[in-house]
Amino acid sequence: MNDTQSYLTSEKFEELKKELEHLKTVRRKEVAESLEYARSLGDLSENAEYQEARDMQAAIEERIAHLEQVMKEAKIVAHDKKGGVVALGSEVCLRKDKEKVDVCYTIVGSEEANIHEHKLSYLSPLGEALMGKSKGEEIEFETVNGKQKYKLLKVE
């Protein structure tokens, strides 16, 4: 897979689209109003509110540019659940070697990864090791903490 390509589920693409629209319509207007108010306070060189509003404006414009770039280059992935092989969009359950608790993840692109939501990037060490594997296979990979070993229990 192309490492510069952004892979997104259709749900994440729609979420980013809504965020972009909100930033362009609502947040830009709010920041413009803050800038206008701060300008009215006088001397801009020592005006903390003005500097804060400018910083916020820069952050919003940077986020807008980032979202536009991601969405422009994004490839929407639709997972074929019939394959039985780990790919983008797969739901997998694993058990770490010598542990009794199973963990389940959805394999996603790096833009969508969120370990708290059990969304694992296919570019992470574990994600890379899982790609192309089937149920029942042992997965072994190196991390900064040494070699890790898992058994793939389920692929959907």
N, C-alpha and C positions, 0 to 999 in steps of 0.2 A: 504494500500500500504506500501511497505517496505521503511522506511525513509532513509536507507543507499543506496538504489538503485538510480542510476541516470536515469532519464527518459528524452529522447531526441527525437525531431522530426528527420526525416531522413535528413532534410535540415541542422539542427544544427550539426548533426553527421558529415556530409560531410564538413561543415565549420571547425569543430575542427580537422578533418583529414588533411585538407589543412594547417591549422595553424601548426600542429605537423610536417608535412613534411617540411614546410618552416623553422621552428626552427631547425630541425635536419640537413638540408642541407645548407641553406643560413646563418642563424644567428650563428650557431656554428662555421662556417668557418670565418665569420667576426670577431667574438670575439677571435678566435684563432690567427688571424692576428694581432689584437689589442694587445693581450698578447705578441706576439713575438716582436712587435715593442717596447712595453713598457719595455720588458726585455733588449732590446738593448740599452736602455738609461742609464743603469748602476744600481746603488744601489737600490735594490728593497724595502728596508725597508722604504725609504723616497720618493718613487716614486708614486705620486698620480695617474698617468695614469695607472700604473700597478694595483693598488688597485681598481680603477674604473673598469678596465677590468675584474678583478677577481670577483668583485661584480656582474657585468653583466653576467658573465659566470655562477655564482651560481643561479642567477635569471632565466636564460634560462633553466638550468638543472632542476630547481624546477618546472618550468612551463611544461617542457617536461614530467617529472614524473607525474605531476597532470593530464595532458591530457591523458597520457597512461592509468592511473588508471581509469579515468572517462570513457574512450572509452571501456576499458576492461569490466567494470561492467555495462555499459549503456544498457538500454532496449529501443529499438526504438519503439515509439508509433505511431500507425496509427489510426486516429480517425474515428469512424463510425458515420457519420453525420445523420444517420437514427434514432438514439436512442432518441433524444430529452431530454436527461439527461446530466447534466454537468459532463464531464470527461476530462482527459488529451487530449489536442488537440481541445477541444470545443472552439468555438467563442461565447462569451456571451455579451449581452448588458444589462446594469442595470441603474437604476435611484436611486440616494440616496434620502432618505426620506426628504421631504420638499425642494427639488431642482427641477429645470426644465430642467437640462441638462443631457442627457444620456451619459454614458461612455461604451466603448466596449473594451473587452480584449480577448486575446487568452490564455487559460489555458495551462501552460507548466511546465516542471520540473525546479528545482531551478537553475540548471546550465545555463538554457536558459532565465531565467526571466530578463526582462528589461522594466521597467515602461514607459520609453520614447518611446519604440516601442509597447506599449500596450500589453506586454507579462507578464502575472501574474503567479507567482509560485503557484502551488496547495498547497504548504506548508505555504503560507502567511495566515494571519488571514482571509482575504476576500476569498482567494482561497479555504481554508479548509471549510469555510461556504458554498461556492457554490457547492462543490463536491456532486454529487448525486441529485441535485435539478433540477426542471423542470420549464419551462416558466410559469410565473404568480405567482410563489412562492415569499413570503417575506423572506428575509435573515436577521438575526440579529446575531451580534457577538461582542465580547469585544475587545477593543484596549486600548492602553495606554491613549488615549483621551476619553475613555468612550465607551458606547454602540453605535454601528453603525447599521443603518437599511437601507436596499436596497430592491428594487423590481426587480426581474429577468424578463426582457422584451423579451429576445430572446436567444435561444440556438441553435447553429448549429454545 
